[in-house]
């Protein structure tokens, strides 16, 4: 199967401008790091549940890839949602982690965005970048950056 790159990002600058609930309002500028990326692919599996293969410090349900799966299912029509379920019934998402966790480099957000783009391509969903970004925003604030 094809290997997809989920690139890291760095903040060139970051300014906190206020708060909104538990979140900080910020003005920031991101830049993609072409030399640092996770590698994602679909691999055949024997188990029937949604599965992510990789070195993660969270449960599958807490993983941004799983959250992207759920968010994508929510916006698809019945036939496309069934196609996505069938894909994830047969295949696991394999992730070779190279982006350090909790380093502010966007690894989880990039993985979620890359997963959404993988599904869009493999299943021929025909979703635009704007539609994918809208789905990604349900997963995390940085996900749309990686969609674009």
C-alpha positions as CSV (number, residue, x, y, z in Angstrom):
1,X,0.0,0.0,0.0
2,X,1.0,3.6,-0.5
3,X,2.8,5.5,2.3
4,X,1.6,9.0,3.1
5,X,3.7,11.6,4.9
6,X,2.3,13.5,7.8
7,X,4.6,16.5,8.2
8,X,5.5,18.4,11.4
9,X,5.0,22.1,11.8
10,X,6.7,24.8,13.8
11,X,5.4,28.1,15.1
12,X,7.4,30.9,13.6
13,X,5.7,33.2,16.2
14,X,2.9,32.9,18.7
15,X,1.1,35.6,20.6
16,X,-1.6,35.0,23.1
17,X,-4.4,37.5,22.6
18,X,-6.9,36.4,25.2
19,X,-8.9,33.3,26.4
20,X,-12.0,31.6,25.3
21,X,-13.2,29.0,27.9
22,X,-10.3,26.6,28.4
23,X,-8.5,27.7,25.2
24,X,-6.1,30.6,24.5
25,X,-6.9,32.9,21.7
26,X,-3.7,33.2,19.6
27,X,-2.2,34.9,16.6
28,X,0.3,32.5,15.1
29,X,2.2,31.6,12.0
30,X,2.9,28.0,11.2
31,X,5.5,26.6,8.8
32,X,5.6,23.0,7.6
33,X,8.8,21.0,8.3
34,X,9.6,19.0,5.3
35,X,12.4,17.0,7.0
36,X,10.3,15.6,9.9
37,X,7.2,13.5,9.3
38,X,5.2,10.5,10.4
39,X,4.5,7.8,7.8
40,X,0.9,6.5,7.5
41,X,-0.4,3.5,5.5
42,X,-3.3,1.1,5.4
43,X,-2.2,-2.5,6.3
44,X,-4.3,-5.7,6.2
45,X,-5.5,-6.9,9.7
46,X,-7.3,-9.9,11.2
47,X,-9.3,-8.2,13.9
48,X,-12.7,-6.6,13.3
49,X,-12.4,-3.4,15.4
50,X,-10.9,-0.1,14.3
51,X,-7.1,-0.5,14.8
52,X,-4.1,1.9,14.8
53,X,-0.7,0.3,14.8
54,X,2.0,2.5,16.2
55,X,3.8,3.8,19.3
56,X,1.2,5.9,21.0
57,X,0.7,7.0,24.6
58,X,-3.1,7.1,24.4
59,X,-6.0,4.8,23.8
60,X,-7.4,4.3,20.4
61,X,-10.4,6.3,21.3
62,X,-8.2,9.2,22.4
63,X,-6.1,9.1,19.2
64,X,-6.7,11.9,16.7
65,X,-6.8,9.4,13.9
66,X,-9.8,7.7,15.5
67,X,-11.4,11.0,16.2
68,X,-11.0,11.9,12.5
69,X,-12.6,8.6,11.6
70,X,-15.6,9.3,13.7
71,X,-15.9,12.9,12.4
72,X,-15.6,11.7,8.8
73,X,-18.3,9.1,9.4
74,X,-20.6,11.9,10.7
75,X,-20.6,13.9,7.5
76,X,-20.7,11.1,4.9
77,X,-23.9,9.8,3.2
78,X,-24.9,6.3,4.0
79,X,-23.1,4.6,1.1
80,X,-19.8,6.4,1.7
81,X,-20.0,5.8,5.4
82,X,-20.4,2.1,4.7
83,X,-17.4,2.2,2.4
84,X,-15.3,3.8,5.1
85,X,-16.5,1.2,7.7
86,X,-15.6,-1.6,5.2
87,X,-12.2,-0.1,4.6
88,X,-11.5,0.1,8.4
89,X,-12.9,-3.4,8.8
90,X,-10.2,-4.8,6.5
91,X,-7.3,-2.5,7.2
92,X,-5.5,-0.9,10.2
93,X,-3.8,2.5,10.1
94,X,-0.1,1.9,10.5
95,X,1.8,4.9,11.8
96,X,5.6,5.1,11.9
97,X,6.0,7.9,14.5
98,X,8.9,10.2,13.9
99,X,7.4,13.4,15.3
100,X,7.9,13.6,19.0
101,X,4.7,13.6,21.1
102,X,3.8,16.7,23.1
103,X,6.6,18.8,21.5
104,X,4.3,21.4,19.9
105,X,5.1,20.1,16.4
106,X,1.5,19.0,15.5
107,X,2.1,15.3,15.1
108,X,-1.4,14.3,16.2
109,X,-3.1,17.0,14.1
110,X,-0.9,16.1,11.1
111,X,-1.7,12.4,11.5
112,X,-5.5,13.2,11.6
113,X,-5.3,15.4,8.6
114,X,-3.3,12.8,6.6
115,X,-5.8,10.1,7.6
116,X,-8.6,12.2,6.2
117,X,-6.8,12.8,3.0
118,X,-6.0,9.1,2.7
119,X,-9.6,8.1,3.1
120,X,-10.7,10.8,0.6
121,X,-8.2,9.5,-2.0
122,X,-8.6,5.7,-1.4
123,X,-12.4,5.8,-1.3
124,X,-12.8,8.5,-4.0
125,X,-15.1,10.5,-1.7
126,X,-14.6,13.6,-3.7
127,X,-14.4,15.9,-0.7
128,X,-12.8,19.3,-1.2
129,X,-10.0,20.7,0.9
130,X,-12.5,23.0,2.6
131,X,-14.8,20.1,3.4
132,X,-11.9,18.1,4.8
133,X,-10.8,21.1,6.8
134,X,-14.2,21.5,8.3
135,X,-14.2,17.8,9.3
136,X,-10.6,18.2,10.7
137,X,-11.6,21.2,12.8
138,X,-13.9,18.9,14.8
139,X,-10.7,16.9,15.7
140,X,-8.4,19.8,16.5
141,X,-7.7,23.4,15.8
142,X,-4.4,22.7,13.9
143,X,-5.9,20.0,11.6
144,X,-7.1,22.4,8.9
145,X,-3.5,23.7,8.6
146,X,-2.3,20.2,7.7
147,X,-5.2,19.7,5.3
148,X,-4.2,22.7,3.3
